[in-house]
């Protein structure tokens, strides 16, 4: 089976500052890849480049189609959902209104209600808070809402930027357990950027280690997770 996402020789910059230097990787159909590295290594920039949010060079192929010259809106409409660091919920709207907005690029219809119920299946706590303003949710609940809103797009690929950011370990584990369920039940492919290497490697099939804008190691997630030398040198656990 061909990869759903292939990135080849990707370069990206902010003004005169080059952040990514010819990185290449792929995400399998129905699989999870994780991009690991320290702050400032280029992880978030990689996701932004895939989505067309910054200037970039190189080849980005999604489901057999080159998307590196498409606008961000066109990329989203093809079924790529980006969950940015910091969640970005609409704080004055209710949980359910946020979910409805997640489907705004799709034709409205009765299937929207069914998809909301599917999100509540993955995130029962959101169903309990369905009429509550998003800004009054806990940090963990807001992260759940951000992921659920992305699912309302009916994506084939989700790009998740630091889903554990600012969360307690117990809540972080719960969110990663839910992501594993989404992969299994919904068949959504994922590219996860994460500093919590242990949790990310626990749900990923393949891992890529990025350092100062370059891929320095790649392989099966389990192999990297079990290599004590790699963990000590790159992952800090």
VOPAGU-2260 file (C-alpha; in pm, 1 decimal, decimal comma):
REM VOPAGU-2260
SITE   aa  ch    i         X         Y         Z
SITE  UNK   A    0       0,0       0,0       0,0
SITE  UNK   A    1     137,9     342,8     -94,9
SITE  UNK   A    2     192,7     609,6     172,4
SITE  UNK   A    3     -81,4     864,7     222,2
SITE  UNK   A    4     180,9    1137,7     269,9
SITE  UNK   A    5     526,9    1159,9     115,6
SITE  UNK   A    6     762,1    1448,1     184,4
SITE  UNK   A    7    1082,0    1473,3     -18,9
SITE  UNK   A    8    1356,9    1732,6      14,1
SITE  UNK   A    9    1140,5    1975,7     209,7
SITE  UNK   A   10    1295,0    2313,2     281,3
SITE  UNK   A   11    1121,7    2596,5     465,3
SITE  UNK   A   12    1216,9    2938,2     590,4
SITE  UNK   A   13    1094,0    3242,7     776,9
SITE  UNK   A   14    1233,2    3539,9     589,4
SITE  UNK   A   15    1607,6    3485,0     554,9
SITE  UNK   A   16    1612,5    3217,3     826,8
SITE  UNK   A   17    1615,8    2863,5     686,9
SITE  UNK   A   18    1448,2    2626,4     932,5
SITE  UNK   A   19    1412,2    2299,7     737,4
SITE  UNK   A   20    1695,4    2162,0     526,2
SITE  UNK   A   21    1585,7    1898,1     279,5
SITE  UNK   A   22    1393,4    1665,1     508,6
SITE  UNK   A   23    1215,5    1356,5     375,8
SITE  UNK   A   24     968,7    1120,6     542,1
SITE  UNK   A   25     633,5     950,4     488,3
SITE  UNK   A   26     314,5     849,0     667,1
SITE  UNK   A   27     153,8     516,1     583,7
SITE  UNK   A   28    -212,9     475,2     495,1
SITE  UNK   A   29    -391,5     421,2     826,2
SITE  UNK   A   30     -63,5     453,7    1016,5
SITE  UNK   A   31      89,5     690,6    1267,2
SITE  UNK   A   32     427,4     858,4    1225,6
SITE  UNK   A   33     583,2    1075,3    1493,2
SITE  UNK   A   34     829,4    1358,0    1450,4
SITE  UNK   A   35    1045,7    1396,1    1760,2
SITE  UNK   A   36    1301,5    1656,4    1860,1
SITE  UNK   A   37    1385,9    1941,8    2092,2
SITE  UNK   A   38    1224,8    2284,8    2091,4
SITE  UNK   A   39    1334,9    2478,1    1786,2
SITE  UNK   A   40    1429,9    2167,2    1588,6
SITE  UNK   A   41    1172,3    2238,6    1316,0
SITE  UNK   A   42     882,6    2011,5    1412,3
SITE  UNK   A   43     607,2    2274,4    1409,7
SITE  UNK   A   44     753,0    2432,0    1097,0
SITE  UNK   A   45     722,7    2095,4     923,4
SITE  UNK   A   46     348,8    2079,8     991,6
SITE  UNK   A   47     302,7    2440,7     883,1
SITE  UNK   A   48     492,8    2370,9     561,7
SITE  UNK   A   49     276,3    2068,2     480,0
SITE  UNK   A   50     -32,7    2287,0     524,9
SITE  UNK   A   51     103,8    2561,9     301,2
SITE  UNK   A   52     121,6    2816,1     582,5
SITE  UNK   A   53     483,2    2919,7     517,4
SITE  UNK   A   54     718,6    2945,3     219,9
SITE  UNK   A   55     857,4    2605,0     128,0
SITE  UNK   A   56    1038,9    2407,0    -140,9
SITE  UNK   A   57    1039,4    2036,3    -215,4
SITE  UNK   A   58     778,1    1774,9    -295,9
SITE  UNK   A   59     475,8    1703,4     -77,7
SITE  UNK   A   60     250,9    1428,9    -211,7
SITE  UNK   A   61     -81,4    1345,2     -48,3
SITE  UNK   A   62    -280,3    1044,4    -167,4
SITE  UNK   A   63     -84,3    1043,1    -492,0
SITE  UNK   A   64    -131,9    1416,8    -563,5
SITE  UNK   A   65     129,3    1690,2    -535,9
SITE  UNK   A   66       0,7    1949,3    -288,2
SITE  UNK   A   67     310,5    2164,3    -238,1
SITE  UNK   A   68     172,4    2435,3    -466,3
SITE  UNK   A   69    -180,6    2437,2    -323,9
SITE  UNK   A   70    -328,3    2691,8     -83,3
SITE  UNK   A   71    -396,6    2603,2     278,5
SITE  UNK   A   72    -771,2    2601,4     210,6
SITE  UNK   A   73    -732,5    2363,3     -82,0
SITE  UNK   A   74    -518,1    2130,8     129,2
SITE  UNK   A   75    -777,8    2123,8     407,6
SITE  UNK   A   76   -1053,8    2045,2     159,4
SITE  UNK   A   77    -861,0    1739,4      47,0
SITE  UNK   A   78    -893,0    1590,9     395,0
SITE  UNK   A   79    -588,9    1707,1     593,1
SITE  UNK   A   80    -675,2    1837,9     940,0
SITE  UNK   A   81    -422,2    2037,8    1141,9
SITE  UNK   A   82    -450,8    2050,7    1523,6
SITE  UNK   A   83    -209,4    2330,7    1619,7
SITE  UNK   A   84     -23,6    2371,1    1945,6
SITE  UNK   A   85    -231,2    2583,5    2182,2
SITE  UNK   A   86    -561,1    2426,2    2070,4
SITE  UNK   A   87    -722,3    2737,0    1917,6
SITE  UNK   A   88   -1082,0    2670,5    2025,2
SITE  UNK   A   89   -1348,8    2937,7    1985,8
SITE  UNK   A   90   -1374,0    3024,0    2353,3
SITE  UNK   A   91   -1708,6    3207,5    2350,1
SITE  UNK   A   92   -1888,5    2928,6    2163,7
SITE  UNK   A   93   -2020,7    2608,1    2315,4
SITE  UNK   A   94   -1855,8    2271,7    2271,6
SITE  UNK   A   95   -2115,3    2166,0    2017,4
SITE  UNK   A   96   -2091,8    2493,1    1823,9
SITE  UNK   A   97   -1715,7    2438,4    1798,1
SITE  UNK   A   98   -1777,8    2093,3    1655,6
SITE  UNK   A   99   -2023,9    2230,0    1402,3
SITE  UNK   A  100   -1763,8    2481,1    1286,5
SITE  UNK   A  101   -1524,5    2192,1    1229,2
SITE  UNK   A  102   -1753,1    2075,9     948,1
SITE  UNK   A  103   -1788,9    2417,0     782,0
SITE  UNK   A  104   -1593,6    2311,6     471,5
SITE  UNK   A  105   -1838,0    2025,4     413,3
SITE  UNK   A  106   -2193,6    2041,6     277,1
SITE  UNK   A  107   -2435,2    2076,0     567,3
SITE  UNK   A  108   -2674,5    1788,9     622,6
SITE  UNK   A  109   -2795,7    1522,6     858,3
SITE  UNK   A  110   -2456,5    1350,1     859,5
SITE  UNK   A  111   -2317,4    1641,6    1064,6
SITE  UNK   A  112   -2520,5    1527,5    1365,3
SITE  UNK   A  113   -2397,8    1172,7    1319,1
SITE  UNK   A  114   -2037,8    1291,2    1312,3
SITE  UNK   A  115   -2089,1    1493,6    1629,9
SITE  UNK   A  116   -2213,3    1177,1    1798,4
SITE  UNK   A  117   -1906,5     994,5    1670,1
SITE  UNK   A  118   -1689,1    1259,3    1834,4
SITE  UNK   A  119   -1881,1    1213,4    2158,3
SITE  UNK   A  120   -1811,6     839,8    2129,9
SITE  UNK   A  121   -1437,8     910,7    2133,6
SITE  UNK   A  122   -1467,5    1194,5    2386,0
SITE  UNK   A  123   -1752,0    1120,8    2629,5
SITE  UNK   A  124   -1648,2    1412,7    2848,9
SITE  UNK   A  125   -1728,1    1654,1    2568,0
SITE  UNK   A  126   -2081,3    1518,1    2552,2
SITE  UNK   A  127   -2119,1    1602,5    2919,4
SITE  UNK   A  128   -2000,2    1957,2    2837,6
SITE  UNK   A  129   -2181,9    1996,5    2505,7
SITE  UNK   A  130   -2356,1    2324,4    2601,0
SITE  UNK   A  131   -2065,2    2467,2    2799,6
SITE  UNK   A  132   -1855,4    2755,1    2666,4
SITE  UNK   A  133   -1525,5    2622,8    2533,2
SITE  UNK   A  134   -1329,8    2888,4    2721,4
SITE  UNK   A  135   -1445,8    2747,2    3054,8
SITE  UNK   A  136   -1318,0    2394,4    2984,3
SITE  UNK   A  137   -1005,5    2256,4    3146,3
SITE  UNK   A  138    -686,2    2239,4    2941,2
SITE  UNK   A  139    -734,2    1869,8    2877,5
SITE  UNK   A  140   -1094,4    1918,2    2770,9
SITE  UNK   A  141    -992,7    2196,2    2532,3
SITE  UNK   A  142    -735,3    1965,7    2375,1
SITE  UNK   A  143   -1001,7    1697,9    2336,6
SITE  UNK   A  144   -1226,6    1956,0    2170,5
SITE  UNK   A  145    -952,4    2063,7    1930,4
SITE  UNK   A  146    -898,2    1703,5    1819,6
SITE  UNK   A  147   -1271,5    1635,0    1796,0
SITE  UNK   A  148   -1325,5    1948,9    1588,8
SITE  UNK   A  149   -1055,8    1829,5    1348,7
SITE  UNK   A  150   -1234,7    1494,1    1321,0
SITE  UNK   A  151   -1547,9    1679,0    1207,8
SITE  UNK   A  152   -1364,0    1749,5     882,8
SITE  UNK   A  153   -1371,8    1372,6     820,3
SITE  UNK   A  154    -997,2    1382,7     759,1
SITE  UNK   A  155    -790,4    1103,7     613,3
SITE  UNK   A  156    -479,5    1258,2     768,2
SITE  UNK   A  157    -442,1    1449,7    1094,6
SITE  UNK   A  158    -140,7    1664,0    1180,3
SITE  UNK   A  159    -114,3    1702,8    1557,8
SITE  UNK   A  160     123,4    1956,2    1710,1
SITE  UNK   A  161     221,3    1882,4    2071,6
SITE  UNK   A  162    -110,4    1732,3    2190,0
SITE  UNK   A  163      40,6    1691,0    2540,6
SITE  UNK   A  164     137,7    2058,8    2573,1
SITE  UNK   A  165      62,0    2197,4    2918,9
SITE  UNK   A  166    -131,5    1892,1    3034,7
SITE  UNK   A  167     -96,8    1674,0    3343,8
SITE  UNK   A  168      52,9    1328,0    3276,4
SITE  UNK   A  169    -274,0    1145,8    3349,8
SITE  UNK   A  170    -468,8    1363,4    3104,6
SITE  UNK   A  171    -193,3    1330,2    2845,3
SITE  UNK   A  172    -208,1     951,0    2862,4
SITE  UNK   A  173    -585,6     961,6    2828,0
SITE  UNK   A  174    -561,3    1173,3    2512,6
SITE  UNK   A  175    -302,7     943,2    2357,4
SITE  UNK   A  176    -520,3     642,2    2437,8
SITE  UNK   A  177    -805,0     815,4    2253,3
SITE  UNK   A  178    -579,8     888,5    1956,1
SITE  UNK   A  179    -494,7     518,5    1941,3
SITE  UNK   A  180    -869,3     441,5    1936,0
SITE  UNK   A  181    -926,8     695,5    1656,1
SITE  UNK   A  182    -652,9     531,1    1451,0
SITE  UNK   A  183    -797,9     184,4    1509,0
SITE  UNK   A  184   -1169,0     259,0    1470,0
SITE  UNK   A  185   -1172,7     544,4    1217,7
SITE  UNK   A  186    -863,5     451,8    1016,6
SITE  UNK   A  187    -729,6     807,4    1029,0
SITE  UNK   A  188    -360,9     843,0     945,3
SITE  UNK   A  189    -163,7    1073,6    1175,7
SITE  UNK   A  190     157,4    1271,0    1189,0
SITE  UNK   A  191     223,9    1355,8    1553,1
SITE  UNK   A  192     474,7    1619,2    1664,1
SITE  UNK   A  193     550,6    1560,4    2029,0
SITE  UNK   A  194     812,2    1620,6    2298,3
SITE  UNK   A  195     681,9    1335,0    2513,9
SITE  UNK   A  196     873,4    1076,3    2314,9
SITE  UNK   A  197     764,9     777,0    2520,8
SITE  UNK   A  198     393,1     836,2    2462,5
SITE  UNK   A  199     436,5     927,1    2095,7
SITE  UNK   A  200     641,9     614,0    2027,0
SITE  UNK   A  201     374,6     410,4    2203,3
SITE  UNK   A  202     113,1     483,6    1934,7
SITE  UNK   A  203     338,4     536,4    1631,8
SITE  UNK   A  204     443,0     290,4    1364,5
SITE  UNK   A  205     740,5     494,2    1245,2
SITE  UNK   A  206     947,4     770,0    1404,4
SITE  UNK   A  207    1168,6    1044,5    1269,7
SITE  UNK   A  208    1415,7    1238,8    1484,9
SITE  UNK   A  209    1474,7    1596,6    1373,1
SITE  UNK   A  210    1764,3    1813,1    1484,3
SITE  UNK   A  211    1826,8    2171,8    1365,3
SITE  UNK   A  212    1599,4    2123,3    1067,1
SITE  UNK   A  213    1737,2    1790,1     947,3
SITE  UNK   A  214    1623,8    1430,1     993,0
SITE  UNK   A  215    1904,6    1258,5    1186,3
SITE  UNK   A  216    1738,3     920,4    1241,8
SITE  UNK   A  217    1438,6     727,3    1113,2
SITE  UNK   A  218    1297,8     382,8    1173,9
SITE  UNK   A  219    1023,3     172,6    1322,2
SITE  UNK   A  220     891,3     330,4    1639,3
SITE  UNK   A  221     935,5      15,1    1846,6
SITE  UNK   A  222    1300,2     -18,4    1740,7
SITE  UNK   A  223    1377,7     340,6    1836,7
SITE  UNK   A  224    1185,4     305,1    2160,7
SITE  UNK   A  225    1387,5      -2,2    2260,0
SITE  UNK   A  226    1728,9     144,2    2174,5
SITE  UNK   A  227    1879,7     274,2    2498,0
SITE  UNK   A  228    2152,4     463,6    2311,5
SITE  UNK   A  229    1899,5     651,1    2097,7
SITE  UNK   A  230    1685,1     730,6    2400,3
SITE  UNK   A  231    1980,5     870,0    2592,5
SITE  UNK   A  232    2122,6    1067,7    2299,7
SITE  UNK   A  233    1804,4    1212,8    2153,0
SITE  UNK   A  234    1492,4    1146,7    2357,8
SITE  UNK   A  235    1588,4    1221,6    2716,0
SITE  UNK   A  236    1429,2     926,9    2891,0
